[in-house]
Amino acid sequence: MATDKDFIEFIVDQMSGVGGITAKKMFGEYAVYCQGKVVALVCDNQLFIKPTDKGRAYIGNVVEAPAYPGAKPSFLIEEYDDRDWLCELIRITTQELPLPRPKKKPAAKN
Protein backbone atom coordinates (compact mmCIF):
# COMPACT_ATOMS: atom_id res chain seq x y z
CA MET A 1 0.00 0.00 0.00
CA ALA A 2 1.46 3.35 -1.01
CA THR A 3 1.14 6.56 0.97
CA ASP A 4 -1.86 8.73 0.14
CA LYS A 5 -1.11 12.17 -1.25
CA ASP A 6 -3.39 13.72 1.40
CA PHE A 7 -1.40 12.06 4.18
CA ILE A 8 2.00 13.30 2.98
CA GLU A 9 0.59 16.79 2.48
CA PHE A 10 -0.75 16.70 6.06
CA ILE A 11 2.63 15.57 7.46
CA VAL A 12 4.54 18.25 5.53
CA ASP A 13 2.05 20.86 6.75
CA GLN A 14 2.46 19.66 10.35
CA MET A 15 6.25 20.12 10.03
CA SER A 16 6.08 23.43 8.17
CA GLY A 17 6.81 25.46 11.31
CA VAL A 18 10.42 24.29 11.12
CA GLY A 19 11.02 25.78 7.66
CA GLY A 20 12.81 24.19 4.74
CA ILE A 21 10.56 21.09 4.71
CA THR A 22 10.09 19.29 1.42
CA ALA A 23 8.99 15.79 0.42
CA LYS A 24 10.21 13.78 -2.53
CA LYS A 25 8.36 10.79 -3.92
CA MET A 26 10.50 7.69 -4.09
CA PHE A 27 9.15 4.30 -5.23
CA GLY A 28 5.58 5.19 -4.27
CA GLU A 29 6.62 6.41 -0.82
CA TYR A 30 8.23 9.64 0.39
CA ALA A 31 11.44 11.00 1.88
CA VAL A 32 10.98 14.14 3.97
CA TYR A 33 13.82 16.67 3.90
CA CYS A 34 14.62 19.49 6.28
CA GLN A 35 17.29 21.92 5.11
CA GLY A 36 18.53 19.35 2.59
CA LYS A 37 18.79 16.50 5.11
CA VAL A 38 16.57 13.41 5.00
CA VAL A 39 14.90 13.49 8.41
CA ALA A 40 11.98 11.14 7.85
CA LEU A 41 10.34 8.57 5.62
CA VAL A 42 6.62 8.23 5.07
CA CYS A 43 5.65 4.71 4.05
CA ASP A 44 2.19 3.14 4.03
CA ASN A 45 0.76 6.26 5.69
CA GLN A 46 3.15 5.91 8.62
CA LEU A 47 5.77 8.43 9.76
CA PHE A 48 9.31 7.19 10.46
CA ILE A 49 11.85 9.66 11.86
CA LYS A 50 15.60 9.07 11.51
CA PRO A 51 16.92 7.90 14.88
CA THR A 52 19.22 10.21 16.86
CA ASP A 53 20.28 10.21 20.51
CA LYS A 54 18.67 13.57 21.25
CA GLY A 55 15.50 12.56 19.40
CA ARG A 56 15.30 9.41 21.51
CA ALA A 57 15.66 11.50 24.69
CA TYR A 58 12.98 13.95 23.49
CA ILE A 59 10.47 11.23 22.61
CA GLY A 60 11.02 9.18 25.74
CA ASN A 61 9.25 5.87 25.17
CA VAL A 62 10.40 5.20 21.60
CA VAL A 63 8.81 2.68 19.27
CA GLU A 64 11.22 1.58 16.53
CA ALA A 65 10.36 -0.17 13.29
CA PRO A 66 11.76 -0.38 9.76
CA ALA A 67 10.02 1.87 7.24
CA TYR A 68 10.14 -0.94 4.66
CA PRO A 69 11.49 -4.51 4.58
CA GLY A 70 15.27 -4.50 4.92
CA ALA A 71 15.46 -0.90 6.21
CA LYS A 72 17.23 0.08 9.42
CA PRO A 73 14.84 0.76 12.31
CA SER A 74 13.54 4.31 12.64
CA PHE A 75 11.35 6.02 15.22
CA LEU A 76 7.74 5.17 14.38
CA ILE A 77 5.75 8.29 15.21
CA GLU A 78 2.05 7.76 15.80
CA GLU A 79 1.34 11.07 17.57
CA TYR A 80 1.80 13.54 14.72
CA ASP A 81 -1.27 15.67 15.48
CA ASP A 82 0.69 17.86 17.92
CA ARG A 83 2.35 20.27 15.49
CA ASP A 84 4.60 21.96 18.08
CA TRP A 85 5.88 18.64 19.43
CA LEU A 86 6.54 17.27 15.94
CA CYS A 87 8.31 20.46 14.81
CA GLU A 88 10.59 20.33 17.84
CA LEU A 89 11.42 16.68 17.10
CA ILE A 90 12.28 17.62 13.51
CA ARG A 91 14.48 20.53 14.71
CA ILE A 92 16.33 18.21 17.12
CA THR A 93 16.75 15.54 14.45
CA THR A 94 17.97 18.00 11.81
CA GLN A 95 20.57 19.47 14.16
CA GLU A 96 21.99 16.05 14.99
CA LEU A 97 22.10 14.59 11.48
CA PRO A 98 25.17 15.22 9.34
CA LEU A 99 25.00 17.08 6.06
CA PRO A 100 24.60 14.79 3.05
CA ARG A 101 27.78 13.90 1.21
CA PRO A 102 28.31 15.95 -1.93
CA LYS A 103 27.55 14.07 -5.12
CA LYS A 104 30.52 13.23 -7.27
CA LYS A 105 30.60 14.85 -10.66
CA PRO A 106 30.79 12.45 -13.57
CA ALA A 107 34.20 12.16 -15.18
CA ALA A 108 34.60 14.30 -18.27
CA LYS A 109 34.65 12.41 -21.57
CA ASN A 110 37.58 13.11 -23.87
Secondary structure, DSSP 8 states (H G I E B T S, - for coil): ----HHHHHHHHHHHTTTSSEEEEEETTEEEEEETTEEEEEEETTEEEE---HHHHHHHSS--EEESSTT--EEEEE-----HHHHHHHHHHHHHHS-------------
